[in-house]
Amino acid sequence: METNLIEGQGYKFTLKTTNDRHFGAPEMVNRGPRGDIMSEFGYMFSQAINSVNQKQVHSDNLIIEAGVNPEQIDIAEVMNSIAEAEMSLSFTKAVVDRAVRAYQEVTSMR
């Protein structure tokens, strides 16, 4: 088992990853355009929203294609695509609702 060390200036700890799939492994970190924490979070959030949107678009395209060429499209693929798009959208809604509630709680703490 290989251990990767991630060190940076200004940090008071060293992050050790024991698996390449752990968040923060050097090859998995996608930095935002400016490279700071806020732009990185914004970039990550934007990428996640784009991913959900792409699933919706792909699902819609499969539905249209199934209507135009029903013998060339597998209905199971269409149904799986619809289910995946709906689940990702409902998960995104839940995350956004939770973030809004957390923001409201923080602003009401005064």
C-alpha positions as CSV (number, residue, x, y, z in Angstrom):
1,M,0.0,0.0,0.0
2,E,1.6,3.3,-1.2
3,T,1.1,6.4,0.9
4,N,1.0,9.8,-0.9
5,L,2.0,12.9,1.1
6,I,0.4,16.2,0.1
7,E,2.0,19.2,1.7
8,G,1.4,22.9,1.1
9,Q,2.5,26.2,2.3
10,G,0.4,27.6,5.2
11,Y,-1.1,24.2,6.2
12,K,-0.7,23.0,9.7
13,F,-1.1,19.3,8.8
14,T,0.0,16.8,6.2
15,L,-2.7,14.9,4.4
16,K,-1.8,11.2,3.9
17,T,-3.8,9.3,1.4
18,T,-3.6,5.5,1.4
19,N,-5.8,4.9,-1.6
20,D,-5.6,6.6,-5.1
21,R,-9.4,7.1,-4.9
22,H,-9.2,9.2,-1.8
23,F,-10.1,12.9,-2.3
24,G,-7.0,14.9,-2.4
25,A,-4.8,12.3,-4.1
26,P,-2.5,14.3,-6.4
27,E,-3.8,12.9,-9.6
28,M,-7.5,13.4,-8.6
29,V,-7.4,17.0,-7.5
30,N,-8.9,19.3,-10.1
31,R,-7.9,22.9,-9.3
32,G,-10.1,25.8,-10.3
33,P,-8.9,28.4,-12.7
34,R,-7.3,30.6,-9.9
35,G,-6.2,27.6,-7.7
36,D,-7.5,29.0,-4.4
37,I,-10.0,27.3,-2.1
38,M,-13.0,29.3,-3.0
39,S,-12.5,29.1,-6.7
40,E,-11.8,25.4,-6.3
41,F,-15.1,24.8,-4.5
42,G,-16.9,26.9,-7.0
43,Y,-15.3,25.0,-9.9
44,M,-16.1,21.7,-8.3
45,F,-19.7,22.8,-7.7
46,S,-20.0,24.0,-11.3
47,Q,-18.7,20.7,-12.6
48,A,-21.2,18.8,-10.5
49,I,-24.1,20.9,-11.8
50,N,-22.8,20.5,-15.4
51,S,-22.7,16.7,-14.8
52,V,-26.3,16.6,-13.7
53,N,-27.3,18.8,-16.7
54,Q,-25.5,16.5,-19.1
55,K,-27.4,13.5,-17.6
56,Q,-30.7,15.3,-18.2
57,V,-29.7,16.2,-21.8
58,H,-28.5,12.7,-22.5
59,S,-31.8,11.2,-21.2
60,D,-33.9,13.7,-23.3
61,N,-31.9,12.8,-26.4
62,L,-32.4,9.1,-25.8
63,I,-36.1,9.7,-25.4
64,I,-36.3,11.6,-28.7
65,E,-34.2,9.0,-30.5
66,A,-36.4,6.2,-29.1
67,G,-39.4,8.0,-30.6
68,V,-37.8,8.6,-33.9
69,N,-36.0,5.2,-34.3
70,P,-37.5,2.8,-31.9
71,E,-35.9,-0.3,-33.4
72,Q,-32.4,1.1,-32.9
73,I,-32.6,2.1,-29.3
74,D,-32.8,-0.4,-26.4
75,I,-35.7,0.6,-24.1
76,A,-33.7,-0.6,-21.1
77,E,-31.0,1.9,-21.8
78,V,-33.6,4.7,-22.1
79,M,-35.2,3.7,-18.8
80,N,-31.8,3.5,-17.0
81,S,-30.9,6.9,-18.4
82,I,-34.1,8.4,-17.2
83,A,-33.8,6.9,-13.7
84,E,-30.2,8.1,-13.4
85,A,-31.1,11.6,-14.5
86,E,-34.0,11.7,-12.1
87,M,-31.9,10.4,-9.2
88,S,-29.1,12.8,-9.8
89,L,-31.5,15.7,-10.0
90,S,-33.3,14.8,-6.8
91,F,-29.9,14.4,-5.1
92,T,-28.9,17.8,-6.3
93,K,-32.1,19.3,-5.1
94,A,-31.6,17.7,-1.6
95,V,-28.1,19.1,-1.4
96,V,-29.1,22.6,-2.4
97,D,-32.0,22.6,0.0
98,R,-29.7,21.5,2.8
99,A,-27.2,24.2,1.9
100,V,-29.9,26.8,1.9
101,R,-31.1,25.6,5.4
102,A,-27.6,25.7,6.7
103,Y,-27.1,29.2,5.4
104,Q,-30.4,30.3,7.0
105,E,-29.4,28.8,10.3
106,V,-26.0,30.5,10.2
107,T,-27.5,33.9,9.4
108,S,-30.1,33.6,12.2
109,M,-27.5,32.8,14.9
110,R,-26.4,36.4,15.5
